[in-house]
Amino acid sequence: MADTSRNAILARIRQGLTQPAPLPPRPDFTAPVHPPLNTADPVVAFAESFQRVGGEFYYCESLPHLAVQIAGFQQRQQVGAPYVWEPKMQSLLYKAGIAFRADETNFIEQADLGLTSCEALVARTGSVLVSAATASGRRLSIYPDQHLVLARPGQVVAEIGDALRVVQARYGAQMPSMVSLTSGPSRTADIEKTLVLGAHGPRRIALFLLEDEDEDTALN
């Protein structure tokens, strides 16, 4: 009986060796990883994703509306004027009548609010892509307790790869020393699975989306 079972097993093995197993299907690396966005408007998709990860979204139809939105944010959060180091953004805020801090005086002690531009906005994940190439550098999007971002609808792209291609096209071989994707406020739950905001960066991120206007008010 044992020999019969053994012979049957060996026979199946010999038969299997004469018929090589088919190769697994080759992945299509050109196919999209994700399904299409839920909405045809990437700006709407970004706003939904950005708020889902904990960001605060403010739509601004004009410079006066931007001034009202920022003033309302400052009043609710009980914060002063933001630090703003990018010259084009300073010009835009000056035109809108929005107060800001242009230098680094008392930055370490009083950096409760920083306002920067961004390279791109990712609709899929609600992420804000920032880099060290602007005058805001590495610090202004990381060190302040609250990070404000001023962007345009034209900066919204569908996927992370699209955002990285925007950076590559803009800087070519002179890529920024730091490129960072910010998806919501800084958070961690490493200790006893207790969620803590602001552990590694700003505990609040708010984005002000200003409608596209003339080139004189471009952000970058």
N, C-alpha and C positions, 0 to 999 in steps of 0.2 A: 504493500500500500504506500509506504514511504517512497519507494523508488518510483512508483507511478506518479505520485504528486510532484516529485523532484523533476522527473522527465517532462512533465507537462509545463512546469514553470520555466525550465530551460528552453523548451520549445517556443514558448511565448517570447522569451528574451531574444532568441535567435531571429524570430520573425520580426520583432520590433527593430532590431539592428539593421535589417534589410530595408526598412522604411523610415528614413530619417524624419525626425519631427519637423513640421513646417516652421519657418522663421517667424518671429512675431512681426506684426505690421509695423512699418516704419512711420514714425510720427511726421506729420506735416508741419514743419517748423515755420511755414509762411502763413498758416491759418491763425486767426485771432484766438487769443487765450480765453477771452471773456465773451459772453453774448453781447449783443447790441445794448446800448443804454436804454433805460425805460422810457425816456422821452427824446424826441427829435431835437429839442433845444438843449445844447450842452450847458448853457448858463443856468437853466432851471435845474438840470441834473447836478451841477456843481453845488448850487445853493442847498439842495436837499441833502447831498452827501456831506457837505461841510457842517451843516447843523446836526446831522446824525452823529458825527464824531465829536461833538461838543463845542463847535465854533459858533460865534455870534455873527449873523449875516445882516448887513445893512445895505439896502439899495439906495443909490443917490442919483437922481435924475439931472442934477445940475450942481454947480459950485455952491450956490446959496443953500441948496438942500444938503450938501455935504457938511457945510458949516453947522446946520441945525442938528444933523445926526451926530456929529462929533461932540457938540456941546451937550446934547442929551446924554451921551455915553459918559462924559466926564462928570456930569451932575449925578447920575445914578451910581457911579463907582467912587465918587468923591475923590477924584484925582485932578492934578493940575495939567499944565500944558505938556504935550509929549515932546520927547527929544526927537529931532528930525535932522539928519545929517546929509541928506541927498539934495544937492542944489536945485534940481528941477522940481522936486517935491516942495522944497522951501518956497520957490517962486509961485507954485500953484496955490499953496496954503496962504501965502501973502495976498494973492489975488482974491482969494475967498474970504479974507479977513479972519483967518484962524490963527490964534496965537500958538507959538511953538518955541522950543529951546534949540537954538542952532549950534551951540558949542557944547563942550563937555564939562562945564562948570558944575561941580557937585554931582557928577553923574553917578559915582559909586554910591553916595549916600541917598540920592533922591531919584534914582531910576525906577520909578514906579510905572512909567508909561513910555513906550517907544513906538514910533510910527515909521514903517519902511515900505518900500515897493516890493515887487516880487518878479521872478522871471516868468512864471506861468502858474495857472490854476488847473488842477486835474479833476475833471468831472467825475470820473469813476470812483475815486477814493475821497474826494473832498479835501485833497492835499494842496498845500501852498508850497511852491518850489522857490526857495530863496538861495542866493549865492553870496559869496564874499566879494564879488566883483563891483558891487555898488559902494557908494560912500558910507553906507550903513555898516559895512564890513561884517565881521563875524559876531560882534557883541550886541548890536542893537536889536536883533531878533531873538536873542537868547537871554541876556542878562536882566532886562526889566521884568517886573512882576507881571505886567500885562503887555501883550504885543498887538499892536494895531497894524493892519495891512491895507494899503490903498491900491486898488487894481482896476483894470478896465475889462469890459465884457470880451474884447478882442483877445485877451490873454488866456481865455478858457480853452483847454484842449481836452480831448476825450480820455486819453490814457497816459500813464506815466512815461511810456516810451516816446509819445508825442512831445511831452514836456522836455525830456532830455534832448530830443532833436532840436527843439527851439533853442536851447542853450548852446548846443553844438554849432548851429547855424549862426548864432549871434557872435560867438567868441572864436570859432575856428580852432586853430592850434593853441591859442592863448586861453585855455580853459581856466575858470576860476579855481582858486586853491581849495574852496569849499563849496559844495552844492548839497543842500539839505531839503528833504521833504518833511513838511510839518503837517501832521494830521491831527488836528485838535489840540487842546492844551496839554502841557507836559503832565504825565501821570505815571504812577507805579503802584503795584500791589504786591511788591516783593516780600514785605514783612506781614506775616499772618493774613495775607490776602485782603488787607485793608487798603482801599483805594485812597491814594494821596495825590492831590493836584499840586503842580509846581515843584516837584522834586528835582527835576533836571533842567528846568527852564520855566517859561511863563506859565502861570496857572490859569490864564485866560487869553484867548486869541479872538479878535474881532476883525472882520473883513468889511471894508467899505467899498462897494463896487460902484464906481462913478461912470456914468454913461460916456461913451466915446464922443469926443468933441474935436476941435481943431488941433493942429499939430503944436500950437503954442502951449497947450496944456498937457503935452505928452509926459509920461512918467519916466520913461527911459529911452 
